[in-house]
Amino acid sequence: MLRAHLRAGPWWVEQASLRGGRDVLICTSVLTDGLTELHLGSLVRSAGLQVAGVLAGVEFTTRGARGRLEMLGARVDSLVRVADTPRGVEFERRGEKVE
């Protein structure tokens, strides 16, 4: 295995394991500003691959990650969406039908 790595913060991509023409899913436990994932996505693209999507356990919707990552053409999904509010962190309710 080639020991040269593409690095982005705590992430790395081993070039030997990559082959062109494949889609990549970036998974993260917490998505905040998306800068690390954006950097990783650019490294993946430079290796000849396409970022198909980003999956997060928790997404902080008020910190701008979704917009940044959609610049890659990647779909962004999360299990839980939270927002920073004056009252603290709360579950995101935009887009939900509230009765």
N, C-alpha and C positions, 0 to 999 in steps of 0.2 A: 504494500500500500504506500502510495506517495505521501510523504510526511509534510508537504507544503499545505498549509491551511489558508483558507480565506476567513478572516476574522472580523466580527462586528460585536464589540462588547463581550458578553459571555458566550456568544454564539461562534461556531466555527463550521466550515464546510470542507470536508476532505475532498480535494479535487479528484482523487483516484476513483471515488465512488460515484462520480457524476458522469452521466452520458447525455449528450444533446437530445432534444426532442421529448423531454419528460416534464411533467408538471410537478410543482413542489407546493406542499401545504406547510405554512409556517404556523407552529403552535406555540402559545405562550400562556402562562398561568394568569398574568395580570397585564393588561394593555393600558398604558397611560398616554404618553405623548406619541408613541409609535416610531420614535427616531431609531431605536435599535433595530426594530423589525424592518423599517425602511432601508437602513444600511444593509442588513442581511439580504433583503430582497434585491438590492442593486448588485451585491456580490453573487447571488444566485443567477441573476440575469447575465452577468459578465461571464459566467461559466457556461452559457448557452442554454439555460433552462428558463422556464416560465413560472412565475408565481401565480398559482391558481387561486389561492386564498390565504387568509389569515384567520386562525381560530383562537379565541381567547376564553379562558375560564371566566374572568371578570374584566369588563371593559369600563373604564372611566370615560363616559361620553363627553364630558365637558373639557377634556384636555387635548382634543384635536387629532387623535390617532387615526380615526376613520377617514377623514379627508386626506391626510397624508398618504395613507396606504392605498386609497382608491386611485391615487396618481400612478401607482404601479399597474393599474388595471385589475387589481386583486379584489375579490369579494371578501368582506369582513363580516364574521359572525362571532357571537359570544353567547355563553350560557347565561350570564348575568350581566345586566347593565346598571351601573350606578352613576350618580351625578353629584358633583360638589355643589352644595347649596349654602345659603347663609345659615341654615340650621345644621349644617354638617353634611355627611355623605348619606344620600338617600337612594332608594331604588329608582331607576329611570322610569318615568311614566309617559314620556312623549310617544305618541303613536298608539297608545292604549285607549280603549274606549272606557271612559270613567262615567259611571252612572250615579 
